[in-house]
Amino acid sequence: MRNTWRRLASAEVPHAEVEVRFRRSAKEVVADDEGHFRTFLSVHDPAPQDQLWQSAELTLRYPSAATPVVEQTLVMVPKTHADFGIISDIDDTIVRSDVARTALTVGRVLFGNAHTRLPFPGVAPFFRALQRGVTGDALRPVFYVSSSPWNLYDVLLHFLELREIPIGPLELRDWGSLRQELRRDRHRKHKLQAIRRIFQMFPSMPFILIGDSGQQDPETYRDLIHEFPDRVLSVYIRNLKRDPLRAVAIRELADQVESAGSSLVLADDTLAAARHAVGNGWIVAGTLEEIAGDSEVDRWRTGAHRRERTAVVDDHA
């Protein structure tokens, strides 16, 4: 809890001046009121295509410090011949968060860390398969768009590394007041803006979008499909709510998505989405066995097998 408070109470450096240097190109940028900055560089020295990640250097120019502040960061440079990219939500899509249940979410954030947070069964091998492709060396870019605050960046990145889920740029959000955060449209607006930026940055690349049914991912992705025709190969939605009305609403969205030339799969588990990906030739069929095996391991690790056994006994009673 102490570590979480330190993250949430971080001291911003407003209007800091930072020099960004990448492959012999450099640019100075000024941070906003919260200490965040975003910039684009014109790189004249092309990055090599045999590796997905490159190194960049950040140097703090203002405010000045007694000891120079220089940090290394990673920049993802997708292959020019990558056939598609993957954009995924995080909470309740790859990691169990229970966003719809506020008390559980707050408890997991306050008292959890990268080691205690659990992925959904089969997520790690499925995402690795999507990145590798059928040839094993596709190196498709993976992006993560979440409404989690930037303060949890290190926790989420460490979680991906621990669970061997492909690393990708994280588009998180600067949280406002509690009253502002209770507005659902803030989450939807953030995701739309973040994914639009990715689409515009790679104008010729199609994408697979992955989310969950707990919030508004299906509606958000439907709108993006209409806004960017022929750019979305498929949408995978993890079915969290067993509410029949929600399922009917998503199936209606699926019809709209199909009429726009794409597909929406409402999947109860990772294996269902993986079977669809195999059917479309995006991942190899042999991956299904690994995903099923990983799911079984996760069931025992999380105690799901005991809950299922209890449910059977209760139903019999």
NORHUKA-V941846 format. One record per residue. N is the residue number from 1. SS is DSSP state (alpha for helix, beta for strand, coil for the rest). PHI is phi in radians with two decimals (999 if undefined). D_CENTER is the distance of its C-alpha to the mean C-alpha in Angstrom with 2 decimals. Layout:
n:N ss:SS phi:PHI d_center:D_CENTER
n:N ss:SS phi:PHI d_center:D_CENTER
//
This chain:
n:1 ss:coil phi:999 d_center:24.43
n:2 ss:alpha phi:-1.09 d_center:26.11
n:3 ss:alpha phi:-1.11 d_center:23.18
n:4 ss:alpha phi:-1.10 d_center:20.84
n:5 ss:alpha phi:-1.09 d_center:23.56
n:6 ss:alpha phi:-1.08 d_center:23.82
n:7 ss:alpha phi:-1.17 d_center:20.19
n:8 ss:alpha phi:-1.22 d_center:20.52
n:9 ss:coil phi:-1.75 d_center:23.95
n:10 ss:coil phi:-1.07 d_center:23.12
n:11 ss:coil phi:-1.60 d_center:25.73
n:12 ss:coil phi:-1.29 d_center:24.52
n:13 ss:coil phi:-2.05 d_center:26.58
n:14 ss:coil phi:-1.14 d_center:27.04
n:15 ss:coil phi:1.03 d_center:28.11
n:16 ss:coil phi:-1.16 d_center:27.77
n:17 ss:beta phi:-1.83 d_center:28.67
n:18 ss:beta phi:-2.21 d_center:26.61
n:19 ss:beta phi:-1.69 d_center:27.47
n:20 ss:beta phi:-1.85 d_center:24.74
n:21 ss:beta phi:-2.19 d_center:26.19
n:22 ss:beta phi:-2.53 d_center:24.74
n:23 ss:coil phi:0.84 d_center:27.05
n:24 ss:coil phi:1.15 d_center:30.20
n:25 ss:beta phi:-2.02 d_center:28.77
n:26 ss:beta phi:-2.46 d_center:28.56
n:27 ss:beta phi:-2.76 d_center:27.96
n:28 ss:beta phi:-1.76 d_center:28.41
n:29 ss:beta phi:-2.37 d_center:26.16
n:30 ss:beta phi:-1.89 d_center:26.76
n:31 ss:coil phi:-1.28 d_center:24.18
n:32 ss:coil phi:-1.50 d_center:24.13
n:33 ss:coil phi:-1.07 d_center:25.57
n:34 ss:coil phi:-1.68 d_center:22.62
n:35 ss:coil phi:1.49 d_center:22.62
n:36 ss:coil phi:-1.66 d_center:19.56
n:37 ss:coil phi:-2.50 d_center:20.14
n:38 ss:coil phi:-2.45 d_center:18.80
n:39 ss:coil phi:-2.63 d_center:21.00
n:40 ss:coil phi:-2.18 d_center:21.71
n:41 ss:coil phi:-2.02 d_center:24.12
n:42 ss:coil phi:-1.55 d_center:26.56
n:43 ss:coil phi:-1.69 d_center:26.61
n:44 ss:coil phi:-1.61 d_center:29.95
n:45 ss:coil phi:-1.82 d_center:29.47
n:46 ss:coil phi:-1.00 d_center:27.15
n:47 ss:coil phi:-1.36 d_center:24.55
n:48 ss:coil phi:-1.12 d_center:25.30
n:49 ss:coil phi:-1.70 d_center:23.55
n:50 ss:coil phi:-1.64 d_center:23.81
n:51 ss:coil phi:-2.51 d_center:20.86
n:52 ss:coil phi:-1.39 d_center:17.25
n:53 ss:beta phi:-1.97 d_center:17.27
n:54 ss:beta phi:-2.13 d_center:20.07
n:55 ss:beta phi:-1.78 d_center:21.39
n:56 ss:beta phi:-2.22 d_center:22.09
n:57 ss:beta phi:-2.07 d_center:24.37
n:58 ss:beta phi:-2.03 d_center:24.27
n:59 ss:beta phi:-2.19 d_center:27.66
n:60 ss:beta phi:-1.35 d_center:28.52
n:61 ss:beta phi:-1.71 d_center:31.57
n:62 ss:beta phi:-2.64 d_center:32.09
n:63 ss:coil phi:-1.24 d_center:32.85
n:64 ss:coil phi:-1.27 d_center:34.85
n:65 ss:coil phi:-2.26 d_center:34.79
n:66 ss:coil phi:-1.05 d_center:37.55
n:67 ss:coil phi:-1.93 d_center:35.39
n:68 ss:coil phi:-0.93 d_center:33.25
n:69 ss:coil phi:-1.80 d_center:29.51
n:70 ss:beta phi:-2.25 d_center:27.76
n:71 ss:beta phi:-2.27 d_center:24.29
n:72 ss:beta phi:-1.74 d_center:22.51
n:73 ss:beta phi:-2.37 d_center:18.89
n:74 ss:beta phi:-1.80 d_center:16.89
n:75 ss:beta phi:-2.16 d_center:16.34
n:76 ss:beta phi:-1.50 d_center:14.61
n:77 ss:coil phi:-2.11 d_center:17.29
n:78 ss:coil phi:-1.08 d_center:16.53
n:79 ss:coil phi:-1.10 d_center:19.65
n:80 ss:coil phi:-1.16 d_center:21.71
n:81 ss:coil phi:-1.76 d_center:22.31
n:82 ss:coil phi:-1.05 d_center:18.75
n:83 ss:coil phi:-1.32 d_center:19.18
n:84 ss:beta phi:-2.87 d_center:15.70
n:85 ss:beta phi:-2.06 d_center:12.05
n:86 ss:beta phi:-2.16 d_center:8.84
n:87 ss:beta phi:-2.11 d_center:6.25
n:88 ss:beta phi:-2.28 d_center:3.88
n:89 ss:coil phi:-1.27 d_center:4.00
n:90 ss:coil phi:-1.99 d_center:4.47
n:91 ss:beta phi:-1.15 d_center:8.20
n:92 ss:coil phi:1.13 d_center:10.48
n:93 ss:coil phi:-1.99 d_center:8.23
n:94 ss:coil phi:-2.00 d_center:7.84
n:95 ss:beta phi:-2.20 d_center:9.82
n:96 ss:coil phi:-1.25 d_center:13.01
n:97 ss:coil phi:-2.26 d_center:13.32
n:98 ss:coil phi:0.95 d_center:15.88
n:99 ss:coil phi:-1.00 d_center:14.90
n:100 ss:coil phi:-1.23 d_center:17.88
n:101 ss:coil phi:-1.96 d_center:20.18
n:102 ss:alpha phi:-0.98 d_center:20.45
n:103 ss:alpha phi:-1.07 d_center:22.69
n:104 ss:alpha phi:-1.14 d_center:20.50
n:105 ss:alpha phi:-1.09 d_center:17.41
n:106 ss:alpha phi:-1.06 d_center:19.69
n:107 ss:alpha phi:-1.08 d_center:21.26
n:108 ss:alpha phi:-1.17 d_center:18.16
n:109 ss:alpha phi:-1.25 d_center:17.16
n:110 ss:alpha phi:-1.22 d_center:20.81
n:111 ss:alpha phi:-1.93 d_center:21.96
n:112 ss:coil phi:-1.99 d_center:19.02
n:113 ss:coil phi:-2.60 d_center:17.38
n:114 ss:coil phi:-1.12 d_center:15.16
n:115 ss:coil phi:-1.39 d_center:17.99
n:116 ss:coil phi:-1.56 d_center:18.46
n:117 ss:coil phi:-1.35 d_center:15.02
n:118 ss:coil phi:-1.95 d_center:14.83
n:119 ss:beta phi:-1.38 d_center:12.36
n:120 ss:coil phi:-1.23 d_center:13.39
n:121 ss:coil phi:-0.97 d_center:16.12
n:122 ss:coil phi:1.46 d_center:15.57
n:123 ss:alpha phi:-1.08 d_center:11.79
n:124 ss:alpha phi:-1.03 d_center:12.49
n:125 ss:alpha phi:-1.16 d_center:15.24
n:126 ss:alpha phi:-1.17 d_center:13.67
n:127 ss:alpha phi:-1.17 d_center:10.73
n:128 ss:alpha phi:-1.12 d_center:13.52
n:129 ss:alpha phi:-1.15 d_center:15.75
n:130 ss:alpha phi:-1.10 d_center:13.63
n:131 ss:alpha phi:-1.24 d_center:13.43
n:132 ss:alpha phi:-1.30 d_center:17.15
n:133 ss:coil phi:1.31 d_center:18.54
n:134 ss:coil phi:-1.27 d_center:22.09
n:135 ss:coil phi:-1.51 d_center:23.65
n:136 ss:coil phi:1.55 d_center:21.61
n:137 ss:coil phi:-2.30 d_center:21.15
n:138 ss:coil phi:-1.14 d_center:19.13
n:139 ss:coil phi:0.87 d_center:16.47
n:140 ss:coil phi:-1.15 d_center:14.15
n:141 ss:coil phi:-1.27 d_center:11.52
n:142 ss:beta phi:-2.07 d_center:7.82
n:143 ss:beta phi:-2.09 d_center:5.63
n:144 ss:beta phi:-2.08 d_center:2.38
n:145 ss:beta phi:-2.11 d_center:4.54
n:146 ss:beta phi:-2.46 d_center:6.08
n:147 ss:beta phi:-1.56 d_center:9.85
n:148 ss:beta phi:-1.11 d_center:10.35
n:149 ss:beta phi:-1.29 d_center:13.06
n:150 ss:alpha phi:-1.00 d_center:13.21
n:151 ss:alpha phi:-1.06 d_center:15.68
n:152 ss:alpha phi:-1.72 d_center:13.25
n:153 ss:alpha phi:-0.96 d_center:11.62
n:154 ss:alpha phi:-1.16 d_center:13.85
n:155 ss:alpha phi:-1.14 d_center:13.31
n:156 ss:alpha phi:-1.18 d_center:9.57
n:157 ss:alpha phi:-1.12 d_center:10.36
n:158 ss:alpha phi:-1.12 d_center:13.39
n:159 ss:alpha phi:-1.05 d_center:11.80
n:160 ss:alpha phi:-1.05 d_center:9.87
n:161 ss:alpha phi:-1.14 d_center:13.29
n:162 ss:alpha phi:-1.07 d_center:15.35
n:163 ss:coil phi:-1.55 d_center:13.88
n:164 ss:coil phi:0.99 d_center:13.96
n:165 ss:coil phi:-1.66 d_center:10.46
n:166 ss:coil phi:-0.88 d_center:10.11
n:167 ss:coil phi:-1.33 d_center:9.42
n:168 ss:coil phi:-2.69 d_center:7.85
n:169 ss:coil phi:-1.00 d_center:8.24
n:170 ss:beta phi:-1.84 d_center:6.55
n:171 ss:beta phi:-1.74 d_center:7.77
n:172 ss:beta phi:-1.80 d_center:9.15
n:173 ss:beta phi:-2.36 d_center:12.45
n:174 ss:coil phi:-1.52 d_center:16.08
n:175 ss:coil phi:-1.30 d_center:17.50
n:176 ss:coil phi:-1.79 d_center:20.99
n:177 ss:coil phi:-1.27 d_center:23.71
n:178 ss:alpha phi:-1.02 d_center:23.42
n:179 ss:alpha phi:-1.09 d_center:25.14
n:180 ss:alpha phi:-1.16 d_center:22.66
n:181 ss:alpha phi:-1.22 d_center:19.66
n:182 ss:coil phi:-1.31 d_center:21.42
n:183 ss:coil phi:-1.42 d_center:21.23
n:184 ss:alpha phi:-1.15 d_center:18.68
n:185 ss:alpha phi:-1.20 d_center:18.86
n:186 ss:alpha phi:-1.13 d_center:17.22
n:187 ss:alpha phi:-1.15 d_center:13.80
n:188 ss:alpha phi:-1.13 d_center:14.41
n:189 ss:alpha phi:-1.10 d_center:15.86
n:190 ss:alpha phi:-1.06 d_center:13.08
n:191 ss:alpha phi:-1.15 d_center:10.53
n:192 ss:alpha phi:-1.06 d_center:13.43
n:193 ss:alpha phi:-1.14 d_center:14.36
n:194 ss:alpha phi:-1.15 d_center:11.14
n:195 ss:alpha phi:-1.25 d_center:10.73
n:196 ss:alpha phi:-1.02 d_center:14.50
n:197 ss:alpha phi:-1.06 d_center:14.51
n:198 ss:alpha phi:-1.15 d_center:12.47
n:199 ss:alpha phi:-1.03 d_center:14.84
n:200 ss:alpha phi:-1.26 d_center:17.76
n:201 ss:alpha phi:-1.24 d_center:17.09
n:202 ss:coil phi:-2.15 d_center:17.22
n:203 ss:coil phi:-1.14 d_center:19.77
n:204 ss:coil phi:-1.84 d_center:20.84
n:205 ss:coil phi:-1.73 d_center:17.64
n:206 ss:beta phi:-1.39 d_center:16.58
n:207 ss:beta phi:-2.44 d_center:13.12
n:208 ss:beta phi:-1.84 d_center:11.84
n:209 ss:beta phi:-1.87 d_center:9.65
n:210 ss:beta phi:-2.21 d_center:8.22
n:211 ss:beta phi:-2.72 d_center:8.59
n:212 ss:beta phi:-2.44 d_center:11.44
n:213 ss:coil phi:-1.56 d_center:14.96
n:214 ss:coil phi:-1.21 d_center:15.19
n:215 ss:coil phi:-2.02 d_center:14.65
n:216 ss:coil phi:-2.15 d_center:14.89
n:217 ss:alpha phi:-1.02 d_center:12.09
n:218 ss:alpha phi:-1.03 d_center:14.98
n:219 ss:alpha phi:-1.18 d_center:17.06
n:220 ss:alpha phi:-1.10 d_center:14.56
n:221 ss:alpha phi:-1.20 d_center:13.81
n:222 ss:alpha phi:-1.04 d_center:17.60
n:223 ss:alpha phi:-1.10 d_center:18.45
n:224 ss:alpha phi:-1.15 d_center:16.38
n:225 ss:alpha phi:-1.12 d_center:18.20
n:226 ss:alpha phi:-1.26 d_center:21.44
n:227 ss:alpha phi:-1.33 d_center:20.72
n:228 ss:coil phi:-2.15 d_center:19.74
n:229 ss:coil phi:-1.02 d_center:22.04
n:230 ss:coil phi:1.15 d_center:21.61
n:231 ss:coil phi:-1.85 d_center:18.18
n:232 ss:beta phi:-2.00 d_center:16.15
n:233 ss:beta phi:-1.23 d_center:17.26
n:234 ss:beta phi:-2.87 d_center:15.91
n:235 ss:beta phi:-2.14 d_center:13.71
n:236 ss:beta phi:-1.93 d_center:12.83
n:237 ss:beta phi:-2.05 d_center:13.05
n:238 ss:beta phi:-1.29 d_center:13.42
n:239 ss:coil phi:-1.46 d_center:16.80
n:240 ss:coil phi:-1.63 d_center:16.95
n:241 ss:coil phi:-1.60 d_center:20.04
n:242 ss:coil phi:-1.55 d_center:23.27
n:243 ss:coil phi:-1.28 d_center:24.81
n:244 ss:alpha phi:-1.00 d_center:26.78
n:245 ss:alpha phi:-1.16 d_center:26.69
n:246 ss:alpha phi:-1.15 d_center:22.90
n:247 ss:alpha phi:-1.10 d_center:22.97
n:248 ss:alpha phi:-1.12 d_center:25.69
n:249 ss:alpha phi:-1.09 d_center:23.83
n:250 ss:alpha phi:-1.22 d_center:20.79
n:251 ss:alpha phi:-1.13 d_center:23.35
n:252 ss:alpha phi:-1.13 d_center:24.96
n:253 ss:alpha phi:-1.11 d_center:21.74
n:254 ss:alpha phi:-1.07 d_center:21.49
n:255 ss:alpha phi:-1.12 d_center:25.01
n:256 ss:alpha phi:-1.15 d_center:24.15
n:257 ss:alpha phi:-1.13 d_center:21.24
n:258 ss:alpha phi:-1.14 d_center:23.69
n:259 ss:alpha phi:-1.17 d_center:26.37
n:260 ss:coil phi:-1.56 d_center:24.15
n:261 ss:coil phi:1.68 d_center:23.91
n:262 ss:coil phi:-2.17 d_center:20.57
n:263 ss:coil phi:-2.54 d_center:19.75
n:264 ss:beta phi:-2.20 d_center:17.83
n:265 ss:beta phi:-1.93 d_center:17.77
n:266 ss:beta phi:-1.58 d_center:17.84
n:267 ss:beta phi:-1.94 d_center:17.41
n:268 ss:coil phi:-1.33 d_center:18.77
n:269 ss:coil phi:-2.65 d_center:17.19
n:270 ss:alpha phi:-1.14 d_center:15.16
n:271 ss:alpha phi:-1.08 d_center:18.52
n:272 ss:alpha phi:-1.11 d_center:19.21
n:273 ss:alpha phi:-1.14 d_center:16.21
n:274 ss:alpha phi:-1.11 d_center:17.21
n:275 ss:alpha phi:-1.07 d_center:20.78
n:276 ss:alpha phi:-1.11 d_center:19.94
n:277 ss:alpha phi:-1.12 d_center:18.20
n:278 ss:alpha phi:-1.11 d_center:21.36
n:279 ss:alpha phi:-1.05 d_center:23.56
n:280 ss:coil phi:-1.68 d_center:22.20
n:281 ss:coil phi:1.34 d_center:22.62
n:282 ss:coil phi:-1.57 d_center:19.03
n:283 ss:coil phi:-2.37 d_center:19.19
n:284 ss:coil phi:-1.40 d_center:22.39
n:285 ss:coil phi:-1.10 d_center:24.07
n:286 ss:coil phi:-1.09 d_center:24.64
n:287 ss:alpha phi:-1.18 d_center:21.01
n:288 ss:alpha phi:-1.04 d_center:21.71
n:289 ss:alpha phi:-1.15 d_center:24.04
n:290 ss:alpha phi:-1.14 d_center:21.64
n:291 ss:alpha phi:-1.14 d_center:18.99
n:292 ss:alpha phi:-1.12 d_center:21.90
n:293 ss:alpha phi:-1.15 d_center:23.18
n:294 ss:alpha phi:-1.12 d_center:19.97
n:295 ss:alpha phi:-1.11 d_center:19.86
n:296 ss:alpha phi:-1.16 d_center:23.47
n:297 ss:alpha phi:-1.07 d_center:22.96
n:298 ss:alpha phi:-1.14 d_center:20.23
n:299 ss:alpha phi:-1.07 d_center:22.67
n:300 ss:alpha phi:-1.26 d_center:25.37
n:301 ss:alpha phi:-1.17 d_center:23.32
n:302 ss:alpha phi:-1.62 d_center:22.19
n:303 ss:coil phi:1.43 d_center:25.60
n:304 ss:alpha phi:-1.11 d_center:24.55
n:305 ss:alpha phi:-1.12 d_center:27.64
n:306 ss:alpha phi:-1.23 d_center:29.89
n:307 ss:alpha phi:-1.15 d_center:28.47
n:308 ss:alpha phi:-1.15 d_center:28.98
n:309 ss:alpha phi:-1.14 d_center:32.49
n:310 ss:alpha phi:-1.09 d_center:33.28
n:311 ss:alpha phi:-1.11 d_center:32.14
n:312 ss:alpha phi:-1.11 d_center:34.51
n:313 ss:alpha phi:-1.11 d_center:37.35
n:314 ss:alpha phi:-1.12 d_center:36.80
n:315 ss:alpha phi:-1.11 d_center:36.78
n:316 ss:alpha phi:-1.13 d_center:39.95
n:317 ss:coil phi:-1.12 d_center:41.57
//
